[in-house]
Amino acid sequence: MQTARDVLTPDSLSMLQSIADAGSFAAAARSLGLVPSALTYRVRQIENALDVLLFDRSSRQARLTEAGVALLAEGRRLLMEIDAVANRVKRVATGWEAQFTIAADNVVSRNTLLELCEKFFALNPPTRLKIRDEVLSGTVESLTSGQADLALGGSMEAATQASAQSRLLGNVDFVFAVAPHHPLATAQEPIGDAVMREHRAVAVADSSQRGHGITVGLLGGQDVFTVPSLQAKLEAQLRGLGAGFLPECMARPYVDAGHLIVRQVDRPQRVMRVGYAWRQPPRGQQGKALQWWLAQLEQPATRDALLKRFPRVE
C-alpha cells in the first residue's frame, strides 16, 4: 500500500490544485491532457494513502472538503519551499544570491538608492532585491540579526562594534529647524535648553526590535511627538507640530523655499558619522550581488549622492 510520502509529490499537489481551480474532474482532465478516469484514479490513490476524502463528489462540481482545503494550503507552502531550494541551488551554481536584502537608514536618499536598484536590475540577475526601511540602531541590528545582507546609513560607531565589515559612508550635518509660524521661529538666539524644553519635540522612533533603541537630541521633561520616519518628522515640522533637528541636506530645499527656518541653538553642532556594513560570508566567498553593491559604494560620487541628494521643492 502506498504511503503519504509516496503520493504527495509536487506533480500530485499541482494536479489537486488544478481540479480545485477547474471546479470539476472533467474540466481538470482536459486541461491536464488526461482522461477523466485516470485523473479520478490518481485522486483515489492519494485519498486512500491519506485515509481522507479530499473532494465532495455529491454534485457535478468538485468541491474541496475541509481536509482538501488544508492539504492544498500546506501543499502551496511545500511547493514554495521546493522553489526556494531550487533558488538556493541556483545561487550556489551561479554565485548570485537568491535574495539580497538592504537595510537602509532614513538618512539615505531614497532617490539615489532606487537609481542604484535600477542599475542592478539592468544586469538581469537571478537575485530578488528587498529594501528594509530602518532608523538609528535598527539599521545595523537588521544586519547582525541576519535580516539584511547590507546596512546603509547606520551609525558608524554601531557598525564598527557589530560583528561585520564596515566602511565610512560619510558625515551628515544636522540643523535645528522649525516652521515659520512656530513660536521658536522668533525666539532669541541662541535658543537655550530651557526655552526648547517648553516646546514639543518631534522624534523618530528607533526601529530596533531589541531593547529600547536610542533617542537623539531630546531633553528631559520635554513633550515628544514620535513619528515612524525622517520623512514623517519633516512633514510634522513643516506643519508646526513640533521642532527638532533634521539632516541639513533634507531640510535645505524647504529652507530655501521658505517653508522652514533654521535656528541657532545653544548646543554644539550635531554631526553624525554614518557608514555601511555587511556580513562577511563563510570562507570569505562573497556573492555577486554583494560584490556589485560594494563596488558601487567604493565610488565617492555614489556615497555623496546617497547622503546629499534629496528632492527639490517646487
N, C-alpha and C positions, 0 to 999 in steps of 0.2 A: 504493500500500500504506500502511495506517495505521501510524503510529509509536507508541512507548510513550506519548508525550505526548498523543496523540490518544485513547488508550483508557483511560489511568489517570486517570479523573475521580473526583470524590467519589462519584457515583452508582455507578460500576462497582466501586469499592472496597467500598462498602456492600453491593452485590449479592454479591460474593465472600464477604464475611463472613456474609451470610445463608445461603449454601449451606453454608459450613463449620459454622454453628450448627445448621442443619436436618439435616445429615447425608446429604442426597440432593438431586438436582436437582428431583425431582418435588415434594418437600415444600417446598423453597425457592420453586419456581414458584407453588405455591398461596398461600404467604404473601405473595408479591410481586404476585399478581394477573396472572401471565404464564402462557402455555402453555409446557410443558417444552422444546419445540423452539426457541422464541425465546430462552429462557434459555441453552440449550446453544450456540446460535449466538453469543450475546454473549460467552460464556466463550471460545469458539474464537477469536473476533476478538482478545481480549486475549492468549491464548496464542500466536497467530500473530505478533502485533506484538512480543511479548517473546521469541519463539522458545524457549519453555519449556512444559512441562506443569505445570499448577497443581493438577490433581486426578488421583488414581489411579482410573481407571474400571474396574478389573479385577473389582470386585464391585458389588453394587447400591448400596452406600454410596459417597458422595463423600468420599474421604479426601484431605486435602491432601498434596501432595508436599513435600519439603524446600523447594523453590523457592516453593511456595504459602504455606508457613508463614512464610518470610522476607518475602514480599510483603505478607501481611496484617499482620505485625508493623510493618513500615515504613508500611503504609497507615494503621494506627491512629495512628501518630505524626503522619503528614501531616494526618489529619482533626483531630487535636487542635490542630495549628498553624493550620489553617483557622479553627477555633473561636476561637483566640487572636486572630487577625487581626480576626475579627468583633467580638470584645470590645473590641479597641483602637479600632476604628471607632466602636463604640457609645460608648466613653469620650469620644472627640473630639466626637461629636454631642451628648451629654448633659452633658458637663462632669464626669462621675463617673469616677474611676479604675477600671480593670478589676480591679486588686488593690491593696490598701493594706496595707503591712507595718509593724508597730510593733515596734521593738526595745526590750524592757522590762528594765531592770536589776533584779536581785534585791531591791533596796531598795524597789521599788514594790509596794504592796499588790495582790495578785492579785484579792482580792475586789472592791476598788474598780474595778480595770481591767475585770473581767468585767461589772460593773454598767454601765460605760460602753459596753462592747461590746453589751450587751443594748439599751441606748438607741439605739445606732447601727443595729442590726438592725431595730428598730421602725420605722425610716424606710423599710424595704424598698428599700435602694439596690441598684443593679446592680454593686456592688463586693464582691469577696471580701476578707475580712479575715484577716490572718495575724499571729500573735504569735510573736516570737522571744525566748527566754529568754537574757539576756546578763549578763555580770558584768564590772564595772570598765571597762577601756578597750575591751572588746569591744562595749559598748553604742554608743558613738559611732562606732567603726570600722564597725559594720554600716551606719550611715548614710552615712559618707563612701565606703564601698566600693560603694554602690548596692544593698545587700541590704535596706535598710529605707527607708521614707519618713519615719518619725518615730522619734526616740530619746527614751525616757522614763527619767529617773533617772540618767543618766550624770554623771560628774564635770563640774562647771560649768567648770572650767579647760580640760578636754579639749574640751567643747562650744564654748567661746569660740575655741579655737585652730583648730577644724575649719572647713572652707570651707562653713559653714552658718549659718542664722539660729538664735539660741538665746535662751532666757529662763530665769530662775531658777524652779525648781520649789519649792525650799525647803531648809532645813537638816536634816540627820539627825544626832542626837546618838548616840554610841556609849557603851556601858558594858562594863566587863570583868566577865564572868560565868562562874561555874563551878557544877557540880552540888554539892549539899550534902555528898556523900561524896568529893569531890575533895580532895587534900591542900592545895590553895591556899585552900580554904574556911575553914581555921583558921589560915592564915599571918598573921603580924603585919603590920598595915597602917601606912603604905602599902607595898605589895609592890614591891620594887625589881627592876631588870632581872636582877640576879644570881640571885635566887630564881626569877623567872619562867623563866629560861633552863634551869633544872633540870627543867622540866616541859614536856610535849608541847603544842604549839600546834595549834589547828585553823584551817586557812586555806581560803579559797575560791579555786579556780583561776580565773584570768583567762580569759575566753572569747575573747580576741583571737586571730586567726588569723595575725597578722603579728608578728614579733619574739617576745619572751619575755613580754609583758604586764607587769603590775605586781603587787607584793605590798605589803600594808599591815600594819603592826603586828608584824612578825616580828623576832626577834633573831638575830644571827649565831651559829651553832653550836647553835641550838635545834632539837630534834626537831620535825618538822612532819607533821601528818596533813592531806593535801589532799583536799578534797571538791568536788563539782561545783556546789554552790549554797548560798545562805544557809540555806535550809531544812534541807539536809543538815548544815550546820555547827551549826545549832541543835540538831538531833537528836543529833549526836555529842557536844556539850557536855552535853546532858541526861543522856547515858549515862556521863558522866565520862571520855570518851575523850581529852579534852584541854581546854584553856582558850583563851579569846580574847575579842575584842571583838565585840559584837552591837549592832545598832540598838536603842536604848532602847525604842522602841515595840514592836518584835518580842519583846524579852526580857521586857517588863513583865508580861504576863499570867502567865508562868511564874515570875517573881519573886514576884508576889502569891500564887500558888498554892503557893509553897514548893519548886518544882522547880529553881529556880536561885537563886544568891546573888550579888549584886553586890559586888565587892571594889574597894577603892580602890588604885590603883597609883601609883607614883612617876613619873608622866608627865603632861604637860598633857592636859586634857580633849580628847577627839577629837570634832571636829565636821566633817561632810562637807557641802559645798555642792553640791547636785545640781541639774541643770537638765533642760530638754527642748530638743530641737533638730530642725530639719527642713531639707531641701534646697529652696532656692527654685527653682521650675520656670523654664524658659526664658521670657523676656519677662514674668516675674512673674505668669503665669496659674496660680494655684493651683487644683487640682482640688477638687471639692465635698467629698470625704471629708477631705482635709487641712484645708479650711476648717472643717468641723464639729468635728474634733478640737482644732484650735487654739482655737476658740470655747469648748469645754469647759474647756480648760486656762487660759483667762483668768479663770475663776471661782476665787476664793481657797478656797472650800469644797472644790472638786474637787482642787486642788493639795494641800490639807491632808489630805484623805482618802487620796490616793494614797501619802502618806508615813507616815500615822499610824494607819490603820485596819487592824488585824490581828485575827485570830480570838481570842476569849476562850478560856480554858482552864477546862473544867468540873471 
